[in-house]
Amino acid sequence: MPRVIDLVIDTVIEAGIDHAFGLPGGVTPFLLQAFYQRKDEIRTIIARQEGMAATMADMYGRLTGKPGLLIGQGIWIATNGAFGIVESFLGGVPMVIITEISDLDNLSQQAPYQCGSGEYGTVNIQNIFRSMTKYTTYATTPAEVVYGVQLAIKHAISGRPGPACVVTRWSSLGGNIDDPATLLPPLYPVTGYLRVSPPCISDVDAKKIAKMLLEANNPIMICGRGIHASKAYQEVQELAEIIGMPVTTSYMGKSSLPDTHDLSLGVMASRGQKLASDFIKRSDLILAVGTCLAPDNTNSCSPDLINPNNQKIIQIDIDPRNAGWTYPITLGVTSDAKLALRAIIESIKIIGPPSEVQKTIDEIKSEKQNPENEFFISKFYFSDKEPIEPERVVKEINDLFRENDLLVLDAGNNRVWFTKLFKSKKAGQVIAPGGAAGMGYSAGASISAAMLHKDGKVIQIIGDGSLLMTLGAIDMAREFNLPLVYVVLNNSSLGNVRDFLSRKGRPLTHYPETNFADIAKAMGIQGVRVEGVSEIKPAFEKALNSEGPILLDIIVSKASHLRIRSSL
């Protein structure tokens, strides 16, 4: 008579998921304990808070393409955990949530403590999850728990990825199944439900797009997070190089092509490079791949940036609803980005690529070198002022950042400086939260990244406000002795909010300075206080050579991010 929890674990492992993130509560301690007992097959990580566990699961989904597994008590996963679930939902990241309604002794109608059944006197946990997942099922029997986990894994990775949730009763998650062989429908292995090829471009559309690209005078490719989800890095670079097409990205698409590549224009619109927006405006054909062309990446869908009346737009997305969503298009294609780009490349090879590719590349390189375009530079980039200008911090880190290191951004002004000025050296090097981009995302996400990323350091960029919300992550970094570098841009304020307030209102966002280096030391990891420009380089070099976690507390000015925003 097998336990439900053992069948659930069998299903998860069979699906290739090798990490579980959570916080015990309700009936889930027994499930997490059972996962822990199978440590040779799956690693179980207990976070310090549900939101942190959720961002860890989100990062697992981004780096592996498999669903990040999140486990915990219903009411807290639905509230605290929502912090990371919403990022996964809006950012298109696969996640599976296993939780419960805390209906102690099947007394949901009597509203026991912490109950989320939706009955009078309780919270409706199902409704909460349905508002922020692709799929939520309510398992009221032991068999439904196992079926539900199988379906949740399938839904999480099907089409546009996202979170899927299994909500259980205590009696169902904690129950047994007398004889799995007698179940109807039968309990088949989960792999049989996952052998589904992603949508793929047709030969007709691939040839049509190839022809349109070759006939265009000034084509440009805009890449979104779908490039990261598909791991289509080689295809982006190959297509760009074969026809000499410049590449720009949305914020979440940053590092789809290394920023150091001759054809890379960096991030587009107000948070990115002026040159990227200039090339978009002068293009006659836009190839948008894995991006919704959302308002936050297009200056609120401005026709001054993209004008479908004067430009042809080809949009490729794994979800047909995303093509032609924010702008009318010339052609929309439902396809996995990697498969679509590969088919277009092969069609171009058959037709024959253009002959003056190098001329186009040389022209782009020349425009990058024009000081008026301020390409990955600003007038504060070489500033020696103290408190340190944030742009100078980016400059020093740019100089030392290595090809195998991974950069994880957070929320607030710190991510604006790095979005605009950090030059990625390798495709996929930057993880940028932007589904919701909550303050403190990088704290938990970087823990997960450091567990998975074995070839170099994980460098976490975070503001003082975000770190104050998530100090428990430092303890996790210490516990696992992770090769993680915290770079704290500390200006003792909520900078992004401050920038939009009047002079009279700005004091609302200020607070006394916190010494995070001392906090780090007290919590058992290395902490380095950086107050002068000359201290940045040796501190970062020390961090890169450190074996365990280290925190750099860099005191920066209260500079407004508005000063580096690009205008159209």
N, C-alpha and C positions, 0 to 999 in steps of 0.2 A: 504494500500500500504506500506508494511514493508520496512524499510531501510536495505540495504545490511549490514551495520555495525552491526545492531541488530541481523541479522541472523548469522553473523560470530561469535558474542559473544555467541549466543545460542549454536552453534556448539562446540565451545571451552569448554564451561562449561559442556555440555553434555558428552564430552570426558573425563571429570574428571580433567581437568587442572585448578588449582586454583590460579596460579600466572601468571602475565604478566610483562615482563621487556622491557623497551624501552626508547626512547628519541623522543619527538615530532618533526616533520618536514614534509614538503610537505603537503600531505592530511591526514597523520596519526594522527595529533592532534585530529581530530574529532573521530577517532576510539579509541584512548587512553582515551579521555574524556568519551566516552560511556562505556568503560570498568570500568573506575573510578566510574561512577554513579551506577554501580552494585557491589559495594564494599562488600555487604553481601554475594555475590556468588564467587567473585574472587578478589584477591588483586593485585592492579596495582602499580608497582614500577618504578619511573622515575629515571634513573641513571644519573651520571654526564657526561658520555661519552658513545658512542655506543659500544666501545670495552668492557667496563665495564659491560654494559647491556648484552652483548653476553656471557661473562664468568659467569654472574649470571644465565643466562638461561642454560648454560652448567652444572653448579653445580646442578640446579634444576633437570635436566635430570638424573644426576648421582645418586642423593639421592632418587628420587621418582620412577624412571623408566618410568615416563611420559614425553612427550616432553616439554622442556623449551620453552616458547613462547617469541619470540623476535620481537619487532615492532619498526619501524622508517622509516625515509626518505631514499629512494633508494640509492642515491649516497654515503651516509654516513654509512648506514648499510653494503653496499657492500665493503667499504674501511675500515673505523674504526672498524665496526662490524666484519669484516673478521677475526680479531684477535681471537675472541672466536669461530666463526663459523668453522674455520680451525681446532681448537683443537677438537671440537665436531665431525667433519668429520673424522679426522684421529684417534681419540680416540674411535669412536663407541658410541657416546652419542646422545640420541634422542633430536631433537630441531625442532621447527616450526618457520619459519620466514615469517612475513607478511609485505610487503613493497610496494613501488610504483615507477613509473618512472619520476614523476614530469613533466608531459607533460601539463603544464599550459594551460588551455582553449583549449585542444586538438590541440596544436600547435607543436607537436613533429617534424614535418618536417621543422619547422622554428627555431629549436634549442633554446628553451627558457632556461633561467638561470637554471643551475643544472639538466638539463634533462638527463635521462639515457635510452632513447628509442632505441639507436643504430643507429639512423639516422645520416646523415652527420652533424657534429658539435656537436654531443652528445657522451656520454659514453654508451657502450653497457652493461647495468646492467645484462641483462639475461645471457650473456656469462660469466660474472664474477661469478654469482651464480652457474651456471651449472658446473663450474670448482671446486666447493668446497661443493656441496650438493649431496645427493642421488637422489634428484628429484627437479626439478624447473618447474613450470608452469606459463604461461603468461595469465592472466585473462583480456580479452578485453571487457567483458560484465558483468553486475551485477551478473547474475546467475553463471558465470564462477568463480567469486570470492568465492562464497559459496562452489561450487563443489571442487574448488582448495584447500580450507582449509580442507575439509573432506579428500581429497586424501593425502594432505601433512601430516596430522596426521597419517594416515594409513602407509604411506611410512616411516615416521620417526621411527616407532616402529616395523616395519616388518623386519624379518631376523636380520642381524647385524644392530643395531640402528645407526642413523645418522641424520644430518639436512636435512630438506625439506623446499622448499621456494615457496611462492606465490607472484609473481610480478604482480602488477595491474596498470591499467591506472587510472588517477584521476577520470574520469567519471564513471568507473566501481566500484571502492571502495566507491565513494561518491554517488552512484546511489540508485534507488529503484527497487523493483520487484513488478509489478502490482498485480499478483496473483500467489503465489508460488505453488498453487494446479494445475496450468495449465502448469507448466514447464515440458519439456521433455529433458533428462530423469527426472522423478519425483524427488523431493527433499526429500529423505528418511532420517531418523535419522542417525547420524554418527555412533552410536554404532553398527549398523548392518554391517558396514564395518570393524569393529575392532575385531569381534569375530573370530579370527583366532588363532588356537593353534600354538605354536612355533614348529619347527622341533624337532622330538624325535628319539632317538636311537631305533633300532629294537631289539626285544628279542634275535635274533640270534647273533647280534653284542655284546649285553650286556653279553651274556653267553660266547662268544668267548674271550672278554677282561677279564672277570673274570677268566677264565681258564689260560690265558696268565700271568696275574698278580700272580696267585697262583703258577705257575710253574717257575716264574722268581726267580733268586737267589738274585738280588739286584735291585728291582724296585724302581723308584722314580717318584713323581708327580711334574710337573711344572705347576703352575697356572698363568694365565694372567688376564687382566681386565675383560674378559668374566665371571669370577667368581663373580666380583662385580656387573656386569650388571644383572646376573642371580640370585644374592643373594644366591649363592650355598654354603654358609659358613658351614652350618651344615653337608652337604654332603661331603665336602672336609675333615672335621675333622673326620667324621664317617668312611669314606673309609680308611683314613690314619691309624686310630686306629685299625680297624678290621683286617688289615694284617700287621701292623707295618711298614708302608711305609713312608719314609721321604718326606717332602714337601718343595719345594723351589718355588720362584715366579719370574716373570719378574718385572721390575721396577713398572709398572702400576698395577701389581697384588699384590703389597706389602700389607700385612695384610689380604690376603685371608684366612690364618690361623694365629692366634696370634703368634707373634715372641717369646712369652714366652712359647709356647706349646713345649712339649718334642720332638715332631716330626718335628718341624719347623726348617728350615735351613736358613731362611731369603731370601734376594734377591740374585739372581744368577749373575755370570759373574763379569766383572771388577768393577761395582759400588756396588757390594754386598759382600757376605761372601766368603772367600776362601774355607771354608768347604762345602758350597753349590756346588761350582764348582768341588771340589774333589769328592763329592758323585755323581754328574752327570757323571763325567768321568768314574767312576768305575761301574756305573749301567749297567745292561744288558737289561733293559727295561725302556723306558721313556714314561710316560703317560702325554702328554701335553694337558691341558684343557683350552680353552678360551685364548690361546696365539698363535700368528703367528710364534713364535720363530724368531722374527725379528732380524736384524743385531745388533741393539743397545743393545739387551739382550743376544746375543750369541757371543760376541766378533767378530762381522762381519762374522757370520756363520762359525766360526772356527771349523774345524774337530778335533782340539785338545780338544774342549769342548764336542761337540756332533759328533759322527762318525757313520753314518748310515750303514757303512760297518761292524761294530762290534756290533752295538746296534739295538735292535728293537725299533721302535718309533710308538706309537699309538697317533693320534692327533684328538681331538674332538673340533669342532668349529661350530658355528651357520651358518657360511658361508662356503660352500664347497670349495670355491677358496682358503681359508686360510689353509686348511689341505693339507700338501704336497707342500707348497709354497716355503719355504726356504731350506728344507731338504727333500729328498725322505723318504717315510714312509712305515711301515709295514702294517698299517691299518688306514684309515681315516674315520671318522664318522661325519655326519652332524646332529648336535643336540644342543639344549639348554643344557648348562652345568649342571644345577640342575637336569634336567630330566635324562640325561645320567648317572650322578654319582649315582643317586638313583637306577636306573635299574641295574647298575653294583654291587652296594652294595647288592641288593636283590639276585642277581645271586650268589654272593660269599656266602651268608648265606645258600643258598640251597646246594651248593657244600660242604661247610664246611670250615671255616677260618683256617689258620695255627695255630699250637700249641705253637710256640716259639716266640710269638709277644713281650713279655716282655723282652726277651733276646736281641732282636733287638733294642728296645727302650733304654735299659741300655747301649748298645754299642754306640748308637748315643749320649746319655748324656755324656758318658765318653769322646768322641771325642770333644764335645763342651767345656769340662773343660780343655782340653789340651791347655796350654798357647801358643804353637806353632801355633795353629789355629786362635788365636786372634778373637774368636767368640764374636761379638758385643763389641769389646773393641779395644783400640789402645794405644800406648805408650804415647799419648797426653791426654788420657781420664782423668787422675788425675793431669794434669799439673796445677801449680799455677802461671804460667807466666802471665805477663801483657804487652801489650794488651792480652786479654783472648784468649786462643786457642779455635777454633770452636768446637773441640771434647769435651772440657770441658763443653761448653754450652749444648750440647746434653746430656751429663752425668747428669747434674743437672736437666734438664727437664725430662729425663727418670725417675729419682728418685721420682718426684712429680706428673707425669702424671697419671690421673685416668682412670678407665675403660670406663667411659661414655663420656670422652672428645674426640673431633675429631681433627685430625691434617690435615691441608691443606698445601701442599708444593707449591713452586713456581719454578722458573727457576734458573740456575746458581749454584754456589758452595754451597749455603745454602741447596739446596735439596740433594746434594751429601752427605754432612755430615749426614743428617737425614735419607736418604735412607740406608746408610751403618750402622749407629749406633743406630738409634732410635728403641726401642723395643716396638712394638705394644702389647697391653694387651688384645685386643678384635678384633675379625674379623671385617673388614670393617672400621677400625678406622683411616686409612690413605687414603686421597684423593691425588693422585699423577698425575698431568698433564703430559702427555707424547706424546699426539698426535702430538703437535707442541711444547708445553712447552715454550710459549713465556714469556718474562720477564714481570712481573706484573699480571700474571694470577690470583694469589691468592687474589689480592686486591678486585676485584669484586666478585670472586667465594666465598670468605669467608663471604661476606655480605649476600649472598643468603644462604649459609650454616647456618649462625647464625640465620636466619629467620626460617629455617626448623628444625634445630637440637635443641630439647627442653630439652634433658636429661642431658646435661653437657655443658662445654665450647667448643667453637671453637677456636683453637690456630692456628694462621696463621704464617708460617715461610717465611720470605721475606728478600731479600738483600736490601742494601741502593740504588743501582742502580734501582731496580724494583720499590721501593716505590717512588722514585723521579718522576717516570713516571706516577704514579697513586695516587697522593695525594688526589684527589677528593673523594676517597673511605673513607678516614677518616671522611669527612663531612657527608657521608651517615651513617657511624657507629654512629656518634653523633646524627643525625636526628632521627634514629630509636632506639637509646639507646640500642644497641645490646650487648649481653654478649660475646664480641669478644676480643681476646687477640692478639695484634700484637707483634711478636718477630722479631725484626730487627737485623740481623747480619751486623753490620756496620763496614766496613773496608775501606771506602772511595775509592773504586775501583770497576771496573768490573772484579771481581776475576777470573771467569771461562775463560774469554778471555785472561786475563793477564797470566794465567798459561801456555798458549801455545805459548807465545811470547818469543823472546830472551831477554836477560837482557837489551839490548839497546832499545828495543821496548816497554817494560813494562810501562814506564812513560805515554804512550798514554792512558792507562786505569785508571790513577790516577786522582783524583780531590780533592778539598778542603773538609775537613770534614764537614758534616751536622749534626746539633743537632736536631734529630727527636723528642726527648722528648719535646723540646721547641716548635717545630712546632705543635705537638699534643695538647699541652696546649693552644696554640694560636687558634687552631681550635675547642677547647671546650671539649676535652677529657683528661683523665689522661695520663701523660707522665712521665716515669721513666728512668733516665740515669743510666746505669750500666757500670762501668769502671773497677771494681775489681772482682775477683772470689768470694770473700765472699759476694758480693752484689747480686749474681744471685739468690740464693735460696730465700731470703726474698722478692725479687722483684717478682719472679714467684708465690710465695705463695700469695702475695698481689693481683696479677693479677687473680689467680684462685678464690679468695674470693671477687673480685670486682663485683658490680652489673651491671655496664655499660662497655663500651669499654675502653681499656687501652693499651698503647703502651710501650713496653720495648725496649729502644734503647741501644743495647749491643755492646760495642766497642770490636771488635775482631781483631786478627792479620791478616796480609795479607798472611795467610798460603795457600799453594797450595793443591788443592784437589787431585793432583796426588800422594801425599804421602799416601793416604789411598786406592787407587785403588788396587784391587786384581789382581794378575797375574795368568795366567794358569800354 
